[in-house]
Amino acid sequence: MTINNALLDHFFPSKDPLPSRGCLKKNPSATPLTEEEIRLALSKSSPSSAPGPYGIPYSVWKRVNLINPAILVELLSPLVAFGYHPPSLKTANRVVLDKPGNASYVSPASFRIIVLHKMMSKILERVMTVRLSATARSKALLHPNQCGSLPGLSSSDACLTLMHAVKTLQRPRLEVSTLFLDIKAGFNNVNTFTLRARLLASRVPSYMVDWVSSFLSERTCTLVFQGSPNISSPVAVGTPQGSPISPLLFLLYVAPLHMSVPRGLMVSYVDDFSITVASPSYRSNIHRLQNLFSTRATRGRNLGVSFSVPKTEIIHWRTPSKRTPPSQPPIELEDHLFRPSQVVRWLGYWFTPTLNTTHHYRHRLSLAQAIFSFVKRLSSPGAGVRPFLCHRIASGLLLPILTYGADLLTPNYTALRGMNGF
């Protein structure tokens, strides 16, 4: 390698057992790292992201890569070639923040933690995310109904798939019901050895498997708060929070939870699952959903993950023309009784049994009104922000809030009247 040794020693201390420091023996399955991969990884990185322990933001690395693209390529190429992630890049700062509005901060649940990884590590993680995502698609490691953390599959795609399935199943005059599930602390329960075994069994290139195993093992972090001792401690977690590749690894891990549902559909967005079934009656749907949940829960336990049952919701869909009284049979899961919801919020969208959009846009309108009240306080008469700047702030904040979901849910006359009046 031609890179300056001082720069190499700074980012990869000699205590790290880097293979590049000894006899080089490249993994035969490794594809060489390219300047274009680095450029694409940096293009997806926000310059406003908080820097990690090194304190070097993305804007600096973008400038470095613009001046000399060979620097990052030479720094990261050995890690790709050997399928290795050094300990120096597996340290992170965990900033402890108070959750606003709590009466007491005695419980750990009153705080949230923001994880700041080293930017050098995140650049490599983005490169490996692109490579592993392409490999996972080509080898069918992901179910077609898995969305999130994949190019071209957003939350709107998951919701659109759900809505299409509901309307399609209603055409033969069937009753349709959907169970909404959430995996409990899913990212923390990813087992490295189970994930590695699945990737190897699927013939994923060995350098990718080795790198994933190295990336997930022997991680450390430093808690940062007022008066913290700044001592690095080992962290035994599945996939690290805030990592670009963690959502993809989680999707690969929970892919076995997916299944084909006869006369129904199962679709997920990362750790949010929905199971839709159809039959001549809602009570038959309840029995089918109970059996499907039991099967998924058993398979989840084999993976070491479980569903957060108290967060479960169920909805019985109805057509707008239906005039019969709504049937409200509840569902019992693990000694918890859940009655059908009249409004369900899933992936930022608000759904009603008739798929009426009024509630969704009423909620968006209330959020926009709250933001507008805040903006008005920024510019009191004769002081504060100038009027034309307030107009730009209001437009930049209000329009995205009001129109969120318009790609999927068409506002009706009532919603449009409220939005135009605002």
N, C-alpha and C positions, 0 to 999 in steps of 0.2 A: 504494500500500500504506500502511496506517495503523500498521504496527509501528514500534517505536522504532528510529531509525537506529543508535543505539549497539549495540543487540542484533544488528542486521543486520550491522554492520561486524565484530562479534566473531566470528560464525560464518562469514561470507563476506567475507574481506578484500578491500580494493579492488583488489589485484593480480589477483584472480580476474575474468576477463572475463565477468561475469554479464550475460546479456541484459537482466535486469530493471533494470540501471543505465542502459541506453540507451533507445532507442525500443522500446516493447513491441509485439511482433508475435506473437501467440499462434498456435501450430500448429493449423490447423483440425481436425485429428483428435484433439486432446488433450481428454480428459474432465476437468472440474474436480475438483480434490482436495477431499474432503469430511472433515468432522470425524469421521464414523463410520469412515472408512478409517483415520484416525490412531488412533482408539480401539481398533479391532480389532488394529492392528499392535502397539500397546503392550500389549494384553492377552496377546499371545503371547510377550512379552519377559520373561525372568526377572529379577527385581530383584537376584539374586545374581550376575549376569554381571559379569565384570571390566570396568570402564570403559576406554575407549580413551585417546588422547592428551589429550583435554580433561579427563578425570577426572570426568566427570559421569555417574553411573549411571542406569539405567532408572528407579529409584525416584524420582529428582528429576523426570525428564521426565513420569512418570505424575502426579506431584503438580501440575506446571505445567499439564498438559493438563486436569486436573480443575478447576483454578481458572479457567483461561482457555483453552478449546479453540482460540481463534482464533490463538494465537501460532504453534503449529506449522504450522497450515494456511497462514498468511501467509508463513512462512519457506520452506516447501517447495513451495507452489503454482507459483511461477515456474519451478522446476526441472522440474516435470511439464509445464507448458505449453510450455516450449521444448525438452523432451527433452534436458536438460543436467545433467551432474553436475560441479560445480566442483572444481578441484584441491584446495581447502581440505578437502574431504570425502574425497579419495582418498589421504590419508596414513594410515599405520597404524604401530603399534608391534609389533615381532616379538620376543617374549620367548624367549630361548634357555634351555632347561632341560636338565639332565643326565638321561639315561635311567638309572634305578637298576639296580644289579647288574652294570654293566660293569666289567671288570678294567682297561680302559684307555680314556681319553677323547681319544685322538689322532685317531681318525677322525671326520668330521662325522656319520656314522651313529650315533654314540654320544649325540647330542643330538636333542631335538625342539623344534620352534618353535611357540609359541602366538601367533596373530595377534590383536591387539586393535584393532578398528576404532572409528571415532568413532560414538557412539550416534546422533547426528543422522543420519548416513549410513545406519545399519542400520534406522532407522525408515522412511526413504524406500524402502530396498531391500525391506522387508517389504510395503509398499504395492504396489510394482511387481511383486513376486513374485505377489501375488494377482491382479493385473490380467493379467499375462503368462500365468499358469497357465490362467486362464479363456479367454483368447484362443487359447492352444495347443490346448486341448481342443476348442473350437468349430471350429477350422480343421484338426483332425486332424494336428497337427504331431508328436504323440507316438504311438508304437505302443501298442496296447491292453495289451501285455504288459510295458510299462515301469512299474516300481514305484519308490517312494522319492521324497521331496521333493514329493509330490503329495497333496492332501487325500484321505483314505480309502484310500490304497494304501501299506501298511506292509510290513515284511519278512515278517510272517506271511502276508500276502496272496500274496507271491511264492512262499513255500514251500508254501502250500496249493495254489496253481496247479500247481506242480511235482508234488506228491504226487497230485493228482487226475489229471493227465495220465499219470503212470506207471501208476496202477491202471486207468485207462480203456484204455490201450494193451495192458495185460497180459490183458485179457478175451478177445480173440481168440486167445489162446495164442501171442502174439508175445514175442520177447525184446526187452527195453528197456534202453537204455544212456543215460547222461547225461554230458556233458563240461562241467566247471566251469572258467570262464575269468575272468581278472581283467585289466582295462585298466591298462597301466603308466603311472603318473603322468598319469592322464587329465585332471585339472583344469588342469594346467600346459600342456597341449598344445592347448587350445581356441584356434583361430585366429579373431580378431575379424572379419576381413574375410569369411571363409567363413561364419561365423555370421550376419553382417549380410546377406550375399547371400541366404542361405536364408530369413531372416525377411522380407526384402523380396519375394522370389519368392512367398512364401505370403500376401502382402497383410496382414501384421501392421501395425497403425497406425504411421505414420511416426514419431510422437513416441516410441513405445516403442522402435523400432529406433534412433533417434538417441540416446535415453537409454542404451540398452545399449552402444552404441559408445562413447559418452562415458565411461560407467562403467568400461569395460575398458581404456581408453587412459590413458597418462601417469600411471600410479600410482607412488607412492613409499612407502618404509617406513624405519623406524629400528630397527636391531637393538639390543635392550636386554639387556645382561649385565653382570656385574661388570667394571668398568673400560672399558665401551664408550664410544666418543667421542660418541655421540648425534648422529650425522650422518645426515641423510635422504638416501637414495639411490634412484635410479629402479629400478623392478622391472618386468621384462619377463616376465610370466606370463599364462596364459590367463585363468582366473577366480581371484580372490583366496580364499585359505583363510579359513574362518570367516565368510564373507559369507552372509546368508540367501538370496540369489538365485543364488549360484554353483551349487548342485546342479541347479536347474531349467535354467539355461543349459547345463550339461553334458548334461543329458538331451536338450535340444533339439539339441545338437550331434551326439550319437552316435545319434540316432534312426534315421539311414539304415543303421546296422549291423544293425538288426532286419529280420527277414524271416519269411515264413510257411514252415514246414517241413512238407512232406507226410508224413503219418503220423508226426508228431512235434510238438515245441514248442520255442520259444525264448523265455525269460523272463529279465528282468534286474532288478537292484536297484541303481540308480545305475551304478557301474562293475563290478559283479559279474554275470557272464553265465552262463547255463546253456543248453545245447543238448541236447535229448532226442530220440532217434530210436528207432524200432521196426522190426523185420524178423524173418524166421524164424530168424536166427542172430545171435550176437554178432559174428561176424567180418564179417557184412554191415553191422552197426552201425558197426564200426570204419571201414570204407571210407566210409560215408556221413558220419561225423563228420569224417574227414580232409578230404573235399571241402568240407563246410560250413565248416570252420575256414579252409581256404585261401581260400574266397570272402570270408569275413568279414575275414581278415587283409589281403587286397588292398583291400577297400573302406576298411578302417581306415587303411591307408597313404595313400590318397587324401585322407583327412581329417587326416592328420598324427598319428594315434594308433596304438598297437600293443598287443598283448596281452603280458602278462608270462608267457611260456611256462613258465619254471621253476615257477610257482605253479599250473600246471594239474593238475587231478585228474579221474579218470574212475571211474565206478561202474557195474557191471552189476547191474541190479535182478533180484531173484528173488521168487517167491511163497513164503509160509511153508510151503505144502504140497509144494513141489518137493523131491524126494528124490535126483535125479541129482547127480553130482559137479559143483561149480561150474566153469564155463568161465571161464578167465582170459586171454583174448587181450589183449595190450597194444596201445597206440596210439603211433605215432611222429609227432611234430610238430616240424618245424624241427630235426631231428637230436637231439631229446630223446625218450627212450623212457619211457612212463608205464604202469605196471602198475595194474590195477584196485585201488581202495582198498576196504578192508573197513569203514572208517568215514570219513565225510566231514563236516566242519563247514562249514556254509554259512549265513550270516546269523544266526549264533548258535544254530542248531539242528544236532543231531548225527544223521546219517542212516546207516543200515546197509542192505545190499542187500535185506533183507526188511522194511525199515521198522519194525524192532523198536525200541521206545522205551526199552528197559532202559539202553542206553548213554547216552542223553541224560540221563535222570534220575539215573543213577549219577554223571555228571559234575556235575550240579546239586547232588547231595548232598555231594560232596567239597568243592565251593565253599562250601556252607553250613557244613560242619564247620570249614573254615578260618576263616570269619568268626566263628563261635561261639568258637573258641579265642582270637581277638583280643579279642572282647568280654569274655571271662572275665578277661583280664589287666587290664582297665580297673578292676576292682573287687576288690582283694585283701581278705582278711578284716580288718575294722576300718578300712578306708580306701578311697579311690577313690569311684567312682560308686555311688549308692544302689541297692539291689536292684531297686526298682520301676522306676527309670530304666533299669537294665540290661535289665529285661524288655521295656521299650518299645523300646529300641535293638535287641535281638535280634529282636523281632517285626517291626520295621520293615525290618530287613535280611534276616532269614532267610526269611520268607514269600515275598517277591518272588523271591528266588534259587531257592527250591525249586519254586515254581509257574511259573517262566518256561517258556513253551512249552506250558502246559496248554491254551491256546486252540486249539492245533493237534495236539499229540501227547498221547494219552491214556495215562497211566501204567498199566502192567500190574501184576499181583499182586506180582511181585518188587520192582518200583520202589516200590509203595505200602508194602510191608512195610519196606523200608529207610528210607523217609521217616518212617513212623509210629514206627519204632524210634528214630530220631534225635530 
